[in-house]
């Protein structure tokens, strides 16, 4: 190391390579050293950096190390090369590095903010600080999930994809994934031709957006359930579509209301979350399913069956798509809840002519969906790991949900009808939950009040809580305590 | 097989079940047989198909086989059932089957097919057989790209992502990628705050869709360039927006026409592809850029600058976003052309209030964009590999484009004004290129005729050719030979 010691003084950047075990690679060290100099204004705009040869000689590192480090500085915009003249420090606006995930000092909810879909969406996706607790979450805690399985599948795709990721992929989605999906759906009792009746989408939400955009026109009427996943309202409103609400009962939609609205308003579509309904956790009985389809036939409306929570369902749940065999039903599903939200892999199952039209619509609104994530999901499904993973999740959910229900009742919150399955409980706080949510927000807890799930945004005493709030993590317990306090103050 | 032989005569459809090993399942055979009859008009619309019992008896197959086959015909839209009356042949648009990935026996282009955006989109993404050559391609040959770099980045993400892929990610996109993008844009002379002025999208196409959907209403007027990337027309048409075309000259849009249309039609937006314009390869001069922005200011329209081919530009290209600093210009870019189409990673740069609105629109139409691909792109940008890779691509493109121009002229095709850069040449075939494209299609070569790039779909003698057609791969040379032949036959 004598050589390194010698070079310190003569090295124009004052950089000393650290070769001890455990130190970062030399390239990384040099980059960080330069960024430090820039940050402290020891390197100013326009300054010529030492030549590659000069620095490599003086610092006793290979030329390749210097070239790689300079390339990274160029990539980061802090340096640039002038052909024949070398590398120069670039003029900096400000050495402002993105500090996402921290320093978000703005409050969760400003006093005048509306509890509408865009608000909740923005809130849901805010990076949370340690002090903020998310009782409005729609995903399971990270420690319930299997990130090792996920990352191993990513690496495996990186090892095996070869040149195949270079193109745009297939408009209907990665064909082997469609094969796996077809098998997956067959296990649920639905026969789907992967070539003609399936397409992938960038998550259930994009799938719903595609279906709604290519089916509905402004002024059309659509029936929705009450309560319903709030995204549906935001999407329909954006399309200028009239929504009519059908109360959701424990075994399906209220048939009397459905029939009346269908007869009087000629709706184009009924959007329903049959299996593990969000937010109630309710299901669908066979006779109700039959009557829904009978009414759809009689009044000629489409049924969009959102099956986001399919894999949390108890054994042999009833689905409209299974009964109808995709004649009138369009099925949406995905893997955000069971694998990872950031993968954005979902699918649409529908009859061939609909899939053809939806594939055209998909191409026109964004070409293909990213094959990388589709290959990762395919790998996990094909390896047979998915089934076991989901089984574990379901068992844990069932156990946690029972504890959550007990806790919720011990707080004086009412659960009118128990959920059959799923990750939420839909509780009656016996006070306006929008007011309650504002109180909670002031204390750093984000809640999902009933008004969000109501098509006509009526004040509501209901609240959707994630069952994982009783999980043994400090954050969740803190939230539960806070909620108890708030409930008591009622 | 005596039974089968017997049934041929008496079988109303003339179908004989083939039970030899290696034959397709009987259901499939019956379906294909019916499709053949339909194709040859031996079965006409309205004809009643033999009853299930009748056909099952006469063909010596189970009733279930017939039921399944009929169901598939119904699913394919070529037959329908009338309760109590049986199955009937449906009125056909055309018996076009989507046979993704296999048995593409149908010609590329049927005689009556329109050369419209959906057609070209479907064609572009068709899996090509060995005998089919794609002269309409919008991507570089796979052997020009660096799949090792891509796959190594995928594996690296799989090693380092930990639990971070589990959530939905950030609505504006992966923050470190936005930081890299900001540096990347800074190197192009554009200062962009990665926190407030940047968001990721699932490719440039989705970015354009988001901008158009959240800015335009049916009946609005939008100015487009003539010629223009054909997707723009498809998108605007789907939104019910009126398009007016501004001729594209070598140094930018025709200012006289732009001014006249702006003054007389009050357009909401001008969509332009300033740097390495598709399909011409033209650029933008500083004075024209200035006048475009002056007109935008004066007539109060937005400018959507599609920078898909940014990284193929010569040094220091002129951009509207750079001049205007995102006040009135919305910039779209991505990595489909330089890294991989299937990653679907793009970005929008715009002023903060637009990014906020577009982020809300993004959430509402599909939540976040997949973080996996964004991490892969980030990795490649951060490592400094991207710059070198792009430099190599650009050099190869420049060299190839010169050879292509020579070859094209040797064929008797005219290039009125040479492209400045990029992967296409825009040539005058001196004959209706739609006719030419149909001739080429009959010989297995897909071409992109000028009509596709025209807002009002005027007949055109222009043709967009990929410069890589002169590349040393058998396929491309074959295409060039064929093209020469076709040109000669003129």
Interface residues (C-beta under 8 A of the other chain):
Chain A: X68 X70 X71 X72 X73 X74 X75 X76 X77 X78 X80 X90 X93 X96 X97 X98 X100 X101 X117 X118 X121 X122 X124 X125 X127 X139 X142 X143 X145 X147 X150 X151 X152 X153 X154 X155 X156 X157 X158 X159 X161 X162 X163 X165 X166 X167 X168 X169 X170 X171 X172 X175 X193 X195 X196 X197 X202 X203 X205 X206 X209 X231 X234 X235 X238 X336 X340 X341 X342 X343 X344 X345 X351 X352 X353 X355 X356 X359 X360 X363 X364 X365 X366 X367 X368 X369 X370 X371 X372 X373 X376
Chain B: X72 X75 X76 X77 X97 X98 X99 X100 X101 X117 X118 X121 X122 X124 X125 X127 X139 X142 X143 X145 X147 X150 X151 X152 X153 X154 X155 X156 X157 X158 X159 X161 X162 X163 X165 X166 X167 X168 X169 X170 X171 X175 X176 X178 X179 X180 X182 X183 X184 X186 X187 X191 X193 X194 X195 X202 X203 X205 X206 X209 X231 X234 X235 X238 X336 X340 X341 X342 X343 X344 X345 X359 X360 X363 X364 X365 X366 X367 X368 X369 X370 X371 X372 X373 X376 X381 X382 X383 X384 X385 X386 X387 X388
